[in-house]
Amino acid sequence: MNLQQLKTLVAIFENNSFSAAADKVSLSHSAISLQMRTLEEELGQELFDRSTRPATLTPTGRATALAAQKALKMIDSVRLIGAGQQASNKISFGVVPTEALHLLPMLLRAFQQRQPKAHIQVRSDLSGNLALQVLNMDLDFAVLTAPITALPELTVQELVVEPLFVIAPRHIRARTDEELLNSHPFIAFEAMTWMGHQVSARLQSRDIRVNEIMEVDNLDVIETMVMEGFGVSIVPQRFLAPPLSEKLTVIPFGRPQEIRRLVLVHRAGEETDLPIANIRQFIRSRGPDPGQWAGTHTSNGH
């Protein structure tokens, strides 16, 4: 086993393609195929499922690639030290745009107390993209909507639970969420997001056919469009944000009420300097009483 083999394996994992990996490591497709077969022989394990086209990593292959990522990162740090330099004390955080103003500052403050000299980089993106960036070691941590599928390569820790509401202009009244959704145009949150998938799946399971007229990728914009009378929508009562009921008609979405779970993710098996227990306690102390949200919420496993 050599470093070039590990670099090639990681390139295949990160690019999900032999061809793209070949370009990244400047080798031919046949050369990296030979490298990977040699690596499999040395390890005595099948790293790729070649019954598919293109070949895909087996669970053992993914685990090996993740271990190789960590090893290569450590080797880079050793090289810096050997050259008389200190390894970079940079920490990268990702966050879904809807929480950049509320939850992220708490996390960063807690982390700075542990590492006051660290340089922190923050990126904003969709939950799925953030999870992939953490997996590929482009981010150290990310705050995102809870995954809709299991991600065994990541450690997922719940931070906040936000109840979902059907919202409508203040002058509109209805007894149920279904009545609002069936009677008015619908403004959807971006379908590619994990919350968008969750809402769509629940509407389908309840056989509610909305008249979608618009799709928006920003919750603040959605709330404004509803206030202006363009239609109704489904949004979370965001952590530390003013109650939706102050400016809109709100009805809990679903019985039991649907929720959005916000989680902190990092790569499984890696130690973290973030004091998760302290952060949770701090969040609870700062968070509002759910009763003021004009509805209650219960976990439903989503």
C-alpha positions, 0 to 999 in steps of 0.5 A: 500500500502506498500514498498514491493508492490512497490518494486515488481511492479518496479521489474516486470516493470524493468524485464518485467516478473513476474518470473524474478521479483520473483527471484529479490525480493526473493518471489514465483510467486504466492506471487507476483501475490497476492501482485499485485492483492492486490495493484490493489484493494487498488488503484482501478486500473488495473495495468496489462493486464491479457488477454495476456500471460504473463500478461503485464503492462497497461499504468496505470501500467507503470505510477505507476511503474515509480512513484514507482521508483522515490519514492523508490529512494527518500526513499533511500536518506532519509535513508542515511540522517537519518543515518548521510550520504549525498545522493550520488552526482553521475550523470550517462550519457549514449552516443552512441559510435559515439558521445562519442568523439564529443558531450559528452564533451560539455554536461559534461562541461556544467553540471560541471559548474552547479555541479562542485563537482558531480561524473560523470559516463559515459557509451556507448551503443546502443540507444535502450539500453540507452533509457531503462537504463534511463527509468529503472533509471540506467542512469540519462541522455543519448545522443542517436539517436532520438527514432523511436517510441514515448517514453512518459515516457522520455523527448526528447530534440534535440541537433544536426541534422546530414545529411546522405551521401552515401560515396564511394572511392574518385576515384568513381564518380556517379550522384545520391545516387541510382547509387552508391548504385546499382552499388557497394557492400554495407557496412551496419551500425549495423542493431540493431541500430536506425540509422540502422533501419532508413537507412534500412526502407528508402532503402526499401521505395525507392526500392533500393536493395543493395548488402550487403557484410558486417555489421559494428558497428563502423562508423570510421571503415566503413569510413576506409573500404570504403576508402580502396575500399571494397564498399560504405555505408551510414553514417552521417556527424558527429558533429565537425568531419572533412568533409567526402568530404575531403577523400571520394566521398559523395552524399546526401542520399535522396531528401530531404536529410535524417538526423540523429537527436541526442537527450538528454533524461531523465525521464519525469517529473524529473527536470534537472540541465542541461542548455539545452538552453545554451547547444544548443546555445553553440553547434550552435556556435561550429558547422560547416556551413552545406554548407561545407558538400557538401550537404544540409539537411532538416528535414523529420520527422525521 
